[in-house]
């Protein structure tokens, strides 16, 4: 484990790993906070990011999990790196993963994305950006972009076919038991 503090001046917040948190084979930088019963292995956590409660960052020898830039991972959330190129879950820019959500593989959460509930994201790649909320028992699989004030709830399933991409742009709300397998026609949702 490499931990380095003081790279960014901040009088109020310093790098801390405390309580019962377990950290191994990871790089922890700046004012990162890892605490509670968090488990962090093969990860890169930096710049005011927080990992706490029973959250798990499960990287491997091939790919680290990245949590950066004020992002938070907590509750029983799990971020799991895959094998192969770019199978790196990355949570950035004040995004959050919480409750019992599971994010696997090539998934990028950018500006203010929130994933919670029992949601499952399995990337190939997945991008969530600009005030996106994923909750309930939502499942997202494959090459999917969700951006600009989209809320996905309940038991919605979004699955891109091999070689195809799905792009959902808001503002909009998807709920119930919708199954989406292609990009909707303009105005269809």
C-alpha positions as CSV (number, residue, x, y, z in Angstrom):
1,X,0.0,0.0,0.0
2,X,1.2,3.5,-0.8
3,X,-0.3,6.3,1.1
4,X,0.7,9.9,0.5
5,X,-0.8,13.0,2.1
6,X,-0.1,16.7,1.7
7,X,-0.1,16.8,-2.1
8,X,-3.0,19.3,-1.9
9,X,-3.1,21.8,0.9
10,X,-6.1,21.4,3.1
11,X,-6.2,22.4,6.8
12,X,-9.5,20.7,7.5
13,X,-9.1,17.3,5.9
14,X,-6.1,15.0,5.8
15,X,-5.7,11.5,4.5
16,X,-7.0,8.9,6.9
17,X,-7.5,5.2,7.1
18,X,-9.1,4.2,10.4
19,X,-11.6,2.1,12.4
20,X,-11.7,-1.4,11.0
21,X,-10.9,-0.6,7.3
22,X,-8.7,-3.0,5.4
23,X,-6.5,-1.7,2.6
24,X,-4.0,-3.7,0.6
25,X,-2.1,-3.5,-2.7
26,X,-3.5,0.1,-3.2
27,X,-2.5,3.7,-3.7
28,X,-4.3,6.1,-1.4
29,X,-3.5,9.9,-1.9
30,X,-4.4,13.4,-0.9
31,X,-7.3,13.7,1.6
32,X,-8.8,10.3,0.9
33,X,-10.9,8.8,3.8
34,X,-11.3,5.0,4.2
35,X,-13.1,3.9,7.4
36,X,-15.7,1.7,9.0
37,X,-15.5,-1.8,7.8
38,X,-14.5,-0.9,4.2
39,X,-12.4,-3.3,2.2
40,X,-10.0,-1.9,-0.4
41,X,-7.8,-4.1,-2.6
42,X,-6.0,-3.1,-5.8
43,X,-7.5,0.4,-5.8
44,X,-6.5,4.0,-6.5
45,X,-8.3,6.3,-4.1
46,X,-7.5,10.0,-4.1
47,X,-8.5,13.7,-3.8
48,X,-11.1,13.8,-1.0
49,X,-12.7,10.5,-2.0
50,X,-14.4,8.4,0.8
51,X,-14.9,4.7,1.1
52,X,-16.8,3.6,4.3
53,X,-19.4,1.4,6.0
54,X,-19.1,-2.1,4.5
55,X,-18.2,-0.9,1.0
56,X,-15.8,-3.1,-1.1
57,X,-13.3,-2.0,-3.8
58,X,-12.2,-5.3,-5.4
59,X,-9.5,-4.7,-8.0
60,X,-7.1,-7.4,-9.2
61,X,-3.5,-7.7,-10.4
62,X,-4.5,-6.6,-13.9
63,X,-6.9,-3.6,-13.1
64,X,-7.4,-1.3,-10.1
65,X,-10.7,0.2,-9.0
66,X,-10.5,4.1,-9.1
67,X,-12.4,6.4,-6.7
68,X,-11.4,10.0,-7.1
69,X,-12.4,13.7,-6.8
70,X,-14.9,13.8,-3.9
71,X,-16.6,10.5,-4.9
72,X,-18.1,8.4,-2.2
73,X,-18.6,4.6,-2.0
74,X,-20.5,3.4,1.1
75,X,-23.2,1.1,2.5
76,X,-22.7,-2.5,1.1
77,X,-21.7,-1.2,-2.4
78,X,-19.2,-3.2,-4.4
79,X,-16.9,-2.0,-7.2
80,X,-15.3,-5.0,-9.0
81,X,-12.6,-4.7,-11.6
82,X,-12.7,-7.2,-14.5
83,X,-10.0,-8.9,-16.4
84,X,-8.8,-7.5,-19.7
85,X,-8.2,-4.0,-21.1
86,X,-10.2,-1.2,-19.6
87,X,-12.2,-3.3,-17.2
88,X,-11.7,-0.6,-14.6
89,X,-14.7,0.7,-12.5
90,X,-14.1,4.5,-12.0
91,X,-16.1,6.8,-9.8
92,X,-15.3,10.6,-10.0
93,X,-16.5,14.1,-9.6
94,X,-18.8,13.9,-6.5
95,X,-20.5,10.7,-7.8
96,X,-21.7,8.1,-5.3
97,X,-22.3,4.4,-5.1
98,X,-24.3,3.2,-2.1
99,X,-26.6,0.7,-0.5
100,X,-26.3,-2.7,-2.2
101,X,-25.3,-1.5,-5.7
102,X,-22.7,-3.6,-7.6
103,X,-20.6,-2.1,-10.4
104,X,-18.4,-4.4,-12.5
105,X,-15.9,-3.9,-15.3
106,X,-15.6,-0.9,-17.6
107,X,-17.9,1.6,-15.9
108,X,-17.3,5.4,-15.5
109,X,-19.4,7.5,-13.2
110,X,-18.6,11.2,-13.9
111,X,-20.4,14.3,-12.7
112,X,-22.9,13.8,-9.9
113,X,-24.0,10.2,-10.8
114,X,-25.6,8.2,-8.0
115,X,-26.1,4.4,-8.1
116,X,-27.9,2.8,-5.2
117,X,-30.5,0.3,-4.2
118,X,-29.9,-3.2,-5.6
119,X,-28.7,-1.8,-9.0
120,X,-26.2,-3.8,-11.0
121,X,-24.0,-2.3,-13.7
122,X,-21.8,-4.6,-15.8
123,X,-19.7,-2.5,-18.2
124,X,-18.7,-2.9,-21.7
125,X,-18.3,0.3,-21.4
126,X,-20.9,2.2,-19.3
127,X,-20.8,6.0,-18.8
128,X,-23.1,7.8,-16.4
129,X,-22.7,11.6,-16.5
130,X,-24.4,14.8,-15.3
131,X,-27.0,14.2,-12.6
132,X,-27.9,10.6,-13.3
133,X,-29.7,8.5,-10.6
134,X,-29.8,4.7,-10.8
135,X,-31.7,2.9,-8.1
136,X,-34.1,0.0,-7.4
137,X,-33.2,-3.3,-9.0
138,X,-32.1,-1.6,-12.2
139,X,-29.7,-3.7,-14.4
140,X,-27.5,-2.1,-17.0
141,X,-25.3,-4.2,-19.2
142,X,-23.0,-3.5,-22.2
143,X,-22.1,-0.3,-24.1
144,X,-24.5,2.2,-22.5
145,X,-24.3,6.0,-22.1
146,X,-26.8,7.6,-19.7
147,X,-26.5,11.4,-19.3
148,X,-28.1,14.7,-18.4
149,X,-30.7,14.4,-15.7
150,X,-31.9,10.8,-16.2
151,X,-33.5,8.8,-13.3
152,X,-33.8,5.1,-13.7
153,X,-35.8,3.2,-11.0
154,X,-37.6,0.0,-10.1
155,X,-36.8,-3.0,-12.3
156,X,-35.7,-1.3,-15.5
157,X,-33.3,-3.4,-17.6
158,X,-31.0,-1.8,-20.2
159,X,-28.9,-4.3,-22.2
160,X,-26.9,-3.3,-25.3
161,X,-26.4,-6.1,-27.8
162,X,-22.8,-7.0,-28.8
163,X,-21.4,-4.4,-31.2
164,X,-24.3,-1.9,-30.5
165,X,-24.5,1.0,-28.1
166,X,-27.5,2.5,-26.3
167,X,-27.6,6.3,-25.5
168,X,-30.2,7.7,-23.1
169,X,-30.2,11.5,-22.7
170,X,-32.5,13.5,-20.4
171,X,-34.1,15.0,-18.7
172,X,-36.3,11.9,-18.3
173,X,-37.4,9.2,-15.8
174,X,-37.5,5.4,-16.6
175,X,-39.3,3.2,-14.2
176,X,-41.5,0.1,-13.8
177,X,-40.3,-3.0,-15.7
178,X,-39.1,-1.4,-18.9
179,X,-36.6,-3.4,-21.0
180,X,-34.5,-1.3,-23.3
181,X,-32.3,-3.0,-25.9
182,X,-31.6,-0.2,-28.3
183,X,-31.4,3.6,-28.3
184,X,-35.0,4.9,-28.3
185,X,-36.3,7.0,-31.2
186,X,-36.3,10.7,-30.4
187,X,-39.3,11.4,-28.2
188,X,-40.2,7.7,-27.6
189,X,-39.3,7.9,-23.9
